Amino acid sequence: MSIRFDEKVVIVTGAGGGLGREHALEFARRGAKVVVNDLGGSVDGNGASDSANEVVEQIKSEGGDAIANGASVTDLDAVKEMVDETMNKWGRVDVLVNNAGILRDKSFHKVSIEDFNLVMSVHFQGTLNCTHTVFPIMREQNYGRIIFTSSSSGVFGNFGQSNYGSAKMAMVGLMNTLKIEGQKYNIHTNSITPVAYTRMTDGLLPEEVGESLQPEYVTPAVIYLSGNDAPNGAIISAGAGVYSRIFIHETDGVSLGMGEEMTPENIAASWDSISDMKGAKALQSGPEQSIKIFEKLNQKD
């Protein structure tokens, strides 16, 4: 069954190049009306260019429908104007792909608070600004698909990317709540952790490796997560045609009771059992953890 977006409206941030460009082009090829958002800055967030208009021109040359927008996702008023423009032109927002981002890589003891906050602002606050603005629209129309561009640097960690990793993992926390709050309104929120050779990874990967990690190889995962039958609350790793799912699990654990056995020494002695992945579960909400604790406590009794 073909995944199509005819009569649907898609906003892709950071769509002037790299991953976002490929996402925007593919959405348009599948019938979507696309808002190509990009400030046009460099990898570190400085400067500006006409990249969004260039992508729009390519979409139109292929027979698609798109508009360019140069708002910074960190500017809430500009984001609201972008969404207002979209609503005035097309009357709805069906899909939001949060893709805009910058890099200011340094080891934690060297990174400045200013650079840390800037990366957080673009990646997480920018994602929050766009998502918070479109969420009421999606609730009202009883349909929405939201994609967060997370990263293995957030889920698993990476040297020199404390700011970037923090922002990317914050998205997962937001996703985990929106999957619950949006479900009854047919709003599905998911995340991708892409592996791609773009200007943000230029110099970090050997060129011969980069040939297998083209941005367009990530796009099928974004298209899938944006479709009518998309899952809700999933994290998909995507790169070089390889797609896998990332789960956050909690082990079954050990109950030490609330008496004399509840000591740090007994935690140390039980560490292997506490860490045993046999019976581990991917909990669907925070309250499930509390329920599990009381179930485990009753087993102790």
C-alpha positions in Angstrom: 0.0 0.0 0.0 1.5 3.3 -1.1 1.9 6.0 1.6 0.5 9.3 0.1 -0.1 12.8 1.4 -2.5 14.2 -1.2 -4.4 17.2 0.2 -2.2 17.1 3.3 0.1 19.9 4.5 3.6 19.2 5.9 6.0 21.6 7.6 9.6 20.6 7.6 12.1 22.7 9.6 15.7 23.0 8.6 14.6 21.9 5.1 17.1 24.0 3.1 19.6 21.2 2.9 20.7 17.7 4.1 18.0 15.6 5.8 15.3 18.2 5.7 15.7 18.9 2.0 15.3 15.2 1.2 12.3 14.9 3.5 10.6 18.0 1.9 11.2 16.7 -1.7 9.8 13.3 -0.9 6.7 14.6 0.8 6.0 16.8 -2.3 6.6 13.8 -4.6 4.0 12.0 -2.6 1.4 14.7 -3.0 1.9 16.9 0.0 1.8 20.7 0.1 5.1 21.5 1.8 6.3 24.4 3.9 10.1 24.5 3.5 11.4 26.2 6.6 15.1 27.2 6.9 16.9 30.2 8.3 19.7 29.4 5.9 22.5 29.6 8.5 25.7 27.6 8.6 26.2 24.5 10.7 27.1 26.5 13.8 24.0 28.7 13.3 25.7 31.8 11.8 24.8 33.6 8.6 21.9 33.1 6.2 21.2 31.9 2.7 18.4 31.4 0.2 18.4 27.6 0.6 14.6 27.3 1.4 13.6 29.0 -1.9 16.0 26.8 -3.8 14.2 23.7 -2.5 10.8 25.2 -3.2 11.9 25.9 -6.8 12.9 22.3 -7.2 9.6 21.0 -5.8 7.7 23.3 -8.2 9.9 22.2 -11.1 8.7 18.6 -10.4 5.1 19.7 -10.3 4.7 20.0 -6.5 3.3 22.7 -4.3 5.4 24.4 -1.7 6.2 27.7 0.0 9.5 28.9 1.6 9.8 30.3 5.1 12.8 31.7 6.8 11.7 31.8 10.4 14.2 30.9 13.1 12.6 28.1 15.1 14.0 29.8 18.2 11.7 32.8 17.6 8.3 31.8 18.8 6.6 34.8 17.2 8.2 34.0 13.9 7.1 30.3 14.3 3.5 31.5 14.9 3.6 33.7 11.8 4.8 30.7 9.8 1.9 28.5 11.0 -0.5 31.4 10.5 0.7 31.8 6.9 0.3 28.0 6.4 -3.2 28.0 7.8 -4.2 31.1 5.7 -2.9 29.4 2.5 -3.9 25.8 3.0 -6.2 25.7 6.1 -4.5 22.8 8.0 -1.2 21.3 9.2 -1.1 17.5 9.1 2.6 16.7 9.6 5.4 18.6 11.4 8.9 17.3 10.9 11.2 19.0 13.5 14.6 18.8 11.8 16.3 22.2 12.3 19.6 22.1 14.2 23.1 23.3 14.7 26.3 22.0 16.2 28.7 23.6 18.7 30.7 20.5 19.7 33.2 20.7 22.6 34.0 18.4 25.5 31.9 19.3 28.6 34.6 21.0 30.5 35.4 23.2 27.6 31.9 24.1 26.3 30.6 27.5 27.3 27.2 27.8 28.8 26.3 30.2 26.0 27.1 27.5 23.4 25.3 24.9 25.4 22.2 27.1 25.7 22.3 27.9 22.0 22.3 24.3 20.9 19.5 23.6 23.4 17.6 26.6 22.1 17.7 25.5 18.4 17.2 21.8 18.8 14.9 21.5 21.8 13.3 24.9 22.3 12.9 25.2 18.5 11.2 21.8 18.4 9.0 22.8 21.4 8.0 26.1 19.7 6.9 24.5 16.5 5.2 21.6 18.2 3.3 23.7 20.7 2.1 26.0 18.0 0.7 23.2 15.7 -0.6 20.9 18.5 -3.9 22.8 19.0 -4.5 22.8 15.3 -4.0 19.0 15.1 -6.3 18.5 18.1 -9.0 20.5 16.4 -8.8 18.7 13.1 -8.4 15.3 15.0 -5.3 14.4 13.0 -1.6 15.0 13.3 1.8 13.4 12.8 4.8 14.9 14.7 8.4 13.8 14.1 11.3 14.6 16.3 14.8 14.4 15.0 16.6 12.9 18.0 20.0 11.3 17.9 22.1 8.4 19.1 24.2 11.1 20.8 21.2 11.7 23.1 19.9 8.1 23.6 23.4 6.6 24.0 25.8 9.4 24.4 28.8 10.8 22.4 32.0 12.5 23.3 32.0 16.2 22.8 28.2 16.5 22.4 26.8 17.1 25.9 24.8 20.1 24.6 23.5 18.3 21.5 22.9 15.0 23.3 20.9 16.8 26.1 18.7 18.5 23.5 18.1 15.3 21.6 17.2 13.3 24.7 14.9 16.0 25.9 12.9 15.4 22.7 12.3 11.8 23.7 10.9 13.0 27.0 8.5 15.3 25.2 7.6 12.6 22.8 6.7 10.2 25.6 4.2 12.6 27.0 2.7 13.7 23.7 2.1 10.1 22.6 -0.2 9.9 25.6 -1.9 13.3 25.4 -2.3 13.2 21.6 -3.5 9.7 21.2 -7.3 10.3 21.5 -7.0 13.1 19.0 -5.3 10.8 16.4 -2.0 12.7 16.9 1.0 10.4 16.8 4.4 11.6 17.9 7.6 9.6 17.0 11.3 10.2 16.8 14.1 9.2 14.5 17.8 8.9 15.2 19.4 9.4 11.8 22.8 8.3 10.6 23.7 10.4 7.6 26.5 12.1 5.9 25.5 15.8 5.9 27.3 19.1 6.4 26.7 18.5 10.2 28.8 15.3 10.0 31.3 16.5 7.4 34.8 15.7 8.6 33.5 13.3 11.3 33.1 10.4 8.9 35.4 9.1 6.2 34.2 10.0 2.8 34.0 6.4 1.6 31.7 5.7 4.6 29.6 8.8 3.8 28.7 7.4 0.4 26.6 4.8 2.1 25.0 7.3 4.5 23.2 9.7 2.1 20.4 11.8 3.7 17.8 10.4 1.4 18.3 7.0 3.0 16.8 8.3 6.2 13.8 9.8 4.6 11.8 6.5 4.2 11.6 6.3 8.0 10.2 9.8 8.2 7.6 9.1 5.5 6.5 6.0 7.4 6.2 7.8 10.7 4.1 10.5 9.0 1.6 8.2 7.4 -2.0 7.3 8.5 -0.8 4.0 9.9 2.2 5.3 11.8 3.0 4.0 15.2 2.9 6.3 18.3 5.8 6.9 20.6 8.4 5.0 18.6 12.1 5.7 18.1 13.5 4.5 14.8 17.1 4.4 13.9 17.7 5.0 10.2 20.8 5.1 8.0 22.2 3.4 4.9 19.0 1.6 4.3 19.1 0.0 7.7 16.1 0.6 10.0 15.7 -0.5 13.6 13.7 0.4 16.7 15.1 1.7 19.9 13.4 0.8 23.2 13.9 2.1 26.7 13.4 -0.8 29.1 13.2 -1.2 32.8 14.4 -4.4 34.4 12.2 -6.5 36.7 14.5 -5.5 39.6 14.9 -6.7 43.2 12.7 -5.9 46.2 14.8 -5.4 49.4 11.7 -4.5 51.4 11.5 -1.4 53.6 13.2 -2.9 56.7 16.8 -3.7 57.7 17.7 -5.3 54.3 17.1 -2.0 52.5 20.8 -0.9 52.5 23.2 0.4 49.9 25.4 -2.6 50.6 22.5 -5.0 49.6 22.0 -2.9 46.5 25.7 -3.6 45.7 25.3 -7.3 46.5 22.2 -7.5 44.3 23.5 -5.4 41.4 23.7 -8.3 38.9 20.1 -9.2 39.7 19.0 -5.6 39.5 20.6 -5.3 36.1 19.3 -8.6 34.7 17.4 -7.9 31.5 15.4 -11.1 31.8 11.8 -9.9 32.2 12.6 -6.3 31.4 9.7 -4.2 30.0 9.3 -1.1 27.8 6.9 0.8 30.0 4.3 3.0 28.2 4.0 5.7 30.9 5.5 6.9 34.2 2.6 5.6 36.3 3.4 2.0 35.1 6.7 2.3 37.0 4.9 3.0 40.2 2.5 0.1 39.7 5.4 -2.2 39.0 7.1 -1.1 42.2 4.0 -2.0 44.3 3.6 -5.3 42.5 7.2 -6.1 43.3 6.7 -5.1 46.9 3.8 -7.4 47.2 5.9 -10.3 45.8 8.4 -9.6 48.6 5.6 -10.0 51.2 
